[in-house]
Amino acid sequence: MFLSMTGFGRTVHAFPWGTISFELTSVNHRYQEINVRLPREIASLESRILSLLRSRLGRGKIRLNAEIAWASGSRVAKLDTDALSSYYRQLQELAGQWNLSAVPSLSGLTPLLSLPGVCDAPPVIDGRIGEDAWDLLIVETVDALMEMKLSEGRKLQGVVEQDMVEFERLTDSLSKRWDVASPEALEALRSRIEKVMERCDLEIDQNRVAQEISLLADRWDVSEELARLAAHVVKFREIAFNGKKSEGRKLDFLIQEMNREVNTMGSKVGDAEFRWTVVEAKSCLERMREQIQNVE
């Protein structure tokens, strides 16, 4: 199966204190790289979220961004009127003991708000939601991302499968052309050797000629390359179209190996039709490689 490294997932969750949204994006990368941006109120969850993302996602450059839209009044600090009244009464008593004429008015109570116990900050968000509940919110966002990655992967797989069918056709053409070109090349070589020897008025030793042709034929022979290429194609199909998980790095390696075999055959064989088929095969492999680069 194919799983694209490119994807986007977004979820929005409403609570009494406001709405929190998660956006998860993934793009091509050789390894797994995860960045998380969280509001200050839930920054303590970063390590837990990172661990969860690492366990559920493969390679790619992944970014999670969270934003909070606060509900009206949710961030207002709570004023403890009993504590404020206590502080004010104590100031009145001190003013009477010290014979002070001025007692703080209501407008002068602002400094009292900073005293311990008068104003309590709003509760921290992650204290209102259990860790398991946070996990479920992140998993839901991951699932949204994975849905897109799977959809993109299916499209990539369809394109690559079409190119693989074409590559197998070209490989078969190379094999058939080699069966024809090989004896033609050997006969042409024998003819050239005999002409040179006749021109130089040398005695033709057929055994020696056969020996030289045999040595040169070993250098030209591409039977081994064709056999390895066929094995690579079988393995590629097994991983790409019959496998239960996405293995882009293995497929990328196989593409490189197939390209190596095709290049070797192109350098060995001088037949024009054979070499042109090699060019087409290399072009087909390059198209597949470009798609595989985006497979997780």
C-alpha positions as CSV (number, residue, x, y, z in Angstrom):
1,M,0.0,0.0,0.0
2,F,1.0,3.6,-0.4
3,L,0.7,6.3,2.2
4,S,1.5,9.9,1.1
5,M,3.8,12.0,3.2
6,T,1.7,15.0,2.2
7,G,-1.5,15.7,4.2
8,F,-3.6,18.0,6.3
9,G,-5.9,17.4,9.2
10,R,-8.0,19.9,11.3
11,T,-10.3,19.4,14.2
12,V,-12.2,21.9,16.3
13,H,-13.5,21.1,19.9
14,A,-15.9,23.3,21.9
15,F,-15.8,23.6,25.7
16,P,-17.5,26.0,28.2
17,W,-14.3,28.1,28.4
18,G,-13.9,28.4,24.6
19,T,-13.0,26.5,21.5
20,I,-9.7,24.9,20.7
21,S,-8.6,23.9,17.2
22,F,-5.7,21.6,16.1
23,E,-4.1,21.8,12.6
24,L,-1.8,19.0,11.6
25,T,0.3,19.2,8.4
26,S,2.8,16.8,6.9
27,V,5.2,17.3,3.9
28,N,8.0,15.4,2.4
29,H,11.1,14.7,4.5
30,R,13.7,12.0,4.6
31,Y,13.2,11.4,8.3
32,Q,10.5,12.1,10.9
33,E,10.6,15.7,12.1
34,I,7.9,16.9,14.4
35,N,7.2,20.5,15.6
36,V,4.5,21.5,18.0
37,R,3.1,25.0,18.7
38,L,0.8,25.2,21.7
39,P,-0.8,28.1,23.5
40,R,0.8,29.0,26.8
41,E,-2.1,27.6,28.8
42,I,-1.5,24.0,27.5
43,A,2.3,24.2,27.0
44,S,2.8,21.5,29.7
45,L,1.2,18.9,27.3
46,E,3.9,19.3,24.6
47,S,6.0,16.2,25.6
48,R,2.9,14.0,25.8
49,I,1.6,15.2,22.4
50,L,5.1,14.7,20.8
51,S,5.2,11.2,22.1
52,L,1.8,10.4,20.7
53,L,2.5,11.9,17.3
54,R,5.8,9.9,17.0
55,S,4.1,6.7,17.7
56,R,1.3,7.2,15.2
57,L,3.0,8.9,12.3
58,G,5.8,7.8,10.0
59,R,8.5,9.9,8.3
60,G,7.8,13.4,7.0
61,K,8.1,17.0,8.2
62,I,5.1,17.2,10.6
63,R,3.7,20.3,12.3
64,L,1.0,20.6,14.9
65,N,-0.5,24.0,15.6
66,A,-3.1,24.6,18.3
67,E,-5.2,27.8,18.8
68,I,-7.7,28.8,21.5
69,A,-10.7,31.1,21.0
70,W,-11.8,32.0,24.6
71,A,-15.4,32.3,25.6
72,S,-16.6,35.6,27.0
73,G,-15.6,35.9,30.6
74,S,-13.7,32.7,30.7
75,R,-10.4,34.4,31.5
76,V,-11.7,36.9,34.1
77,A,-10.0,36.5,37.4
78,K,-12.1,35.7,40.4
79,L,-12.3,38.4,43.1
80,D,-12.5,37.1,46.7
81,T,-14.7,39.8,48.4
82,D,-14.3,38.4,51.8
83,A,-10.5,38.6,51.7
84,L,-10.7,42.2,50.3
85,S,-13.2,43.2,53.1
86,S,-10.8,41.8,55.7
87,Y,-7.9,43.7,54.3
88,Y,-10.0,46.9,54.2
89,R,-11.2,46.5,57.8
90,Q,-7.6,46.1,59.0
91,L,-6.6,49.3,57.2
92,Q,-9.5,51.1,58.9
93,E,-8.3,49.8,62.3
94,L,-4.8,50.9,61.7
95,A,-5.9,54.3,60.5
96,G,-7.8,54.7,63.8
97,Q,-4.8,53.5,65.9
98,W,-2.4,55.8,64.1
99,N,-4.8,58.8,64.1
100,L,-4.8,58.9,60.3
101,S,-7.4,61.2,58.8
102,A,-7.5,59.5,55.4
103,V,-8.9,56.0,55.0
104,P,-8.6,54.3,51.5
105,S,-11.6,55.0,49.3
106,L,-13.0,52.6,46.8
107,S,-10.9,54.1,44.1
108,G,-7.8,53.6,46.2
109,L,-8.3,49.9,46.7
110,T,-6.5,48.9,43.5
111,P,-3.2,48.2,45.3
112,L,-5.1,45.7,47.5
113,L,-5.9,43.5,44.5
114,S,-2.4,42.4,44.4
115,L,-2.4,41.1,47.9
116,P,-2.5,37.3,48.4
117,G,-5.9,35.7,48.2
118,V,-7.7,38.7,46.7
119,C,-7.6,37.8,43.0
120,D,-7.3,34.2,41.8
121,A,-6.1,33.5,38.2
122,P,-8.4,31.5,35.9
123,P,-8.0,27.7,36.3
124,V,-5.4,26.2,33.9
125,I,-7.1,24.5,30.9
126,D,-5.3,21.2,31.1
127,G,-6.4,20.9,34.7
128,R,-10.0,20.8,33.5
129,I,-9.4,18.0,31.0
130,G,-7.9,14.6,31.8
131,E,-4.8,13.4,30.0
132,D,-6.8,10.6,28.3
133,A,-9.2,13.2,26.9
134,W,-6.4,15.2,25.5
135,D,-5.1,12.1,23.8
136,L,-8.4,11.5,22.2
137,L,-8.4,15.0,20.8
138,I,-5.0,14.6,19.2
139,V,-5.8,11.1,17.9
140,E,-8.9,12.6,16.2
141,T,-6.7,15.2,14.5
142,V,-4.2,12.5,13.5
143,D,-7.0,10.4,12.0
144,A,-8.1,13.4,9.9
145,L,-4.5,13.8,8.6
146,M,-4.3,10.0,7.9
147,E,-7.5,10.1,5.9
148,M,-6.0,12.6,3.5
149,K,-2.6,10.7,3.4
150,L,-4.4,7.5,2.5
151,S,-6.4,9.2,-0.2
152,E,-3.3,10.8,-1.7
153,G,-1.5,7.5,-1.4
154,R,-4.2,5.6,-3.4
155,K,-3.7,8.2,-6.2
156,L,0.0,7.8,-6.2
157,Q,-0.3,4.0,-6.2
158,G,-2.5,4.2,-9.3
159,V,0.0,6.4,-11.2
160,V,3.0,4.2,-10.2
161,E,1.2,1.0,-11.1
162,Q,0.6,2.4,-14.6
163,D,4.2,3.2,-15.0
164,M,5.3,-0.2,-13.7
165,V,3.1,-1.9,-16.3
166,E,4.9,0.2,-19.0
167,F,8.3,-0.6,-17.5
168,E,7.6,-4.3,-17.5
169,R,6.6,-4.0,-21.2
170,L,9.9,-2.2,-21.9
171,T,11.8,-4.8,-20.0
172,D,10.2,-7.6,-22.0
173,S,11.1,-5.7,-25.2
174,L,14.7,-5.5,-24.0
175,S,14.8,-9.2,-23.4
176,K,13.4,-10.0,-26.8
177,R,15.6,-7.5,-28.6
178,W,18.7,-9.0,-26.8
179,D,17.8,-12.4,-28.2
180,V,18.0,-11.0,-31.7
181,A,20.8,-8.4,-31.2
182,S,23.2,-10.8,-29.5
183,P,23.8,-13.3,-32.4
184,E,23.8,-10.3,-34.8
185,A,26.5,-8.6,-32.9
186,L,28.6,-11.8,-32.6
187,E,28.3,-12.5,-36.3
188,A,29.3,-8.9,-37.1
189,L,32.3,-9.2,-34.9
190,R,33.4,-12.4,-36.5
191,S,33.1,-10.8,-39.9
192,R,35.2,-7.8,-38.9
193,I,37.9,-10.1,-37.4
194,E,38.1,-12.2,-40.6
195,K,38.2,-9.1,-42.8
196,V,41.1,-7.6,-40.8
197,M,43.0,-10.8,-40.9
198,E,42.5,-11.2,-44.6
199,R,43.5,-7.6,-45.2
200,C,46.7,-8.2,-43.2
201,D,47.2,-11.5,-45.1
202,L,47.1,-13.5,-41.8
203,E,46.1,-17.1,-41.5
204,I,42.7,-17.4,-40.0
205,D,42.5,-19.7,-37.0
206,Q,38.9,-20.4,-36.4
207,N,39.5,-21.7,-32.9
208,R,41.3,-18.5,-32.0
209,V,38.6,-16.3,-33.5
210,A,35.9,-18.2,-31.6
211,Q,37.9,-17.8,-28.4
212,E,38.2,-14.0,-28.9
213,I,34.5,-13.7,-29.7
214,S,33.6,-15.7,-26.6
215,L,35.7,-13.3,-24.4
216,L,34.1,-10.2,-26.0
217,A,30.7,-11.7,-25.7
218,D,31.0,-12.1,-22.0
219,R,31.6,-8.4,-21.7
220,W,28.5,-7.6,-23.8
221,D,26.2,-10.2,-22.3
222,V,23.3,-8.6,-20.3
223,S,21.5,-11.8,-19.3
224,E,22.5,-11.3,-15.7
225,E,21.2,-7.7,-15.7
226,L,17.9,-8.8,-17.2
227,A,17.5,-11.6,-14.6
228,R,18.2,-9.2,-11.7
229,L,15.9,-6.6,-13.2
230,A,13.1,-9.1,-13.3
231,A,13.7,-10.0,-9.7
232,H,13.6,-6.3,-8.7
233,V,10.3,-5.9,-10.5
234,V,8.8,-8.8,-8.6
235,K,10.0,-7.5,-5.3
236,F,8.7,-4.0,-6.1
237,R,5.3,-5.3,-6.9
238,E,5.2,-7.4,-3.7
239,I,6.0,-4.3,-1.5
240,A,4.1,-1.6,-3.4
241,F,0.9,-3.4,-4.4
242,N,0.6,-6.4,-2.1
243,G,2.2,-5.1,1.1
244,K,0.1,-4.2,4.2
245,K,2.1,-1.1,5.1
246,S,3.7,1.8,3.2
247,E,7.5,1.4,2.7
248,G,8.6,4.3,0.5
249,R,12.3,4.0,1.4
250,K,12.5,0.3,0.3
251,L,10.7,1.2,-3.0
252,D,13.1,4.1,-3.5
253,F,16.1,1.8,-3.1
254,L,14.6,-0.7,-5.6
255,I,14.1,2.1,-8.1
256,Q,17.8,2.9,-7.8
257,E,18.8,-0.7,-8.3
258,M,16.6,-1.1,-11.4
259,N,18.0,2.1,-12.8
260,R,21.5,0.7,-12.2
261,E,20.8,-2.4,-14.1
262,V,19.2,-0.5,-17.0
263,N,22.2,1.8,-17.2
264,T,24.6,-1.1,-17.3
265,M,22.7,-2.7,-20.2
266,G,22.7,0.5,-22.1
267,S,26.5,0.8,-21.7
268,K,27.1,-2.8,-22.9
269,V,24.9,-3.1,-25.9
270,G,25.5,-1.0,-29.0
271,D,22.3,-2.0,-30.9
272,A,20.3,1.2,-31.7
273,E,16.9,-0.2,-31.0
274,F,18.1,-1.8,-27.7
275,R,19.6,1.5,-26.6
276,W,16.5,3.5,-27.4
277,T,14.4,1.1,-25.3
278,V,16.9,1.7,-22.5
279,V,16.3,5.4,-22.7
280,E,12.5,4.9,-22.5
281,A,12.9,2.5,-19.5
282,K,15.1,5.1,-17.7
283,S,12.4,7.8,-18.3
284,C,9.8,5.5,-16.9
285,L,11.9,4.8,-13.8
286,E,12.4,8.5,-13.3
287,R,8.6,9.1,-13.3
288,M,8.2,6.4,-10.7
289,R,11.0,7.7,-8.6
290,E,9.4,11.2,-8.5
291,Q,6.2,9.7,-7.2
292,I,7.9,7.3,-4.7
293,Q,9.7,10.3,-3.2
294,N,6.3,11.3,-1.7
295,V,5.5,7.9,-0.3
296,E,5.9,7.4,3.5
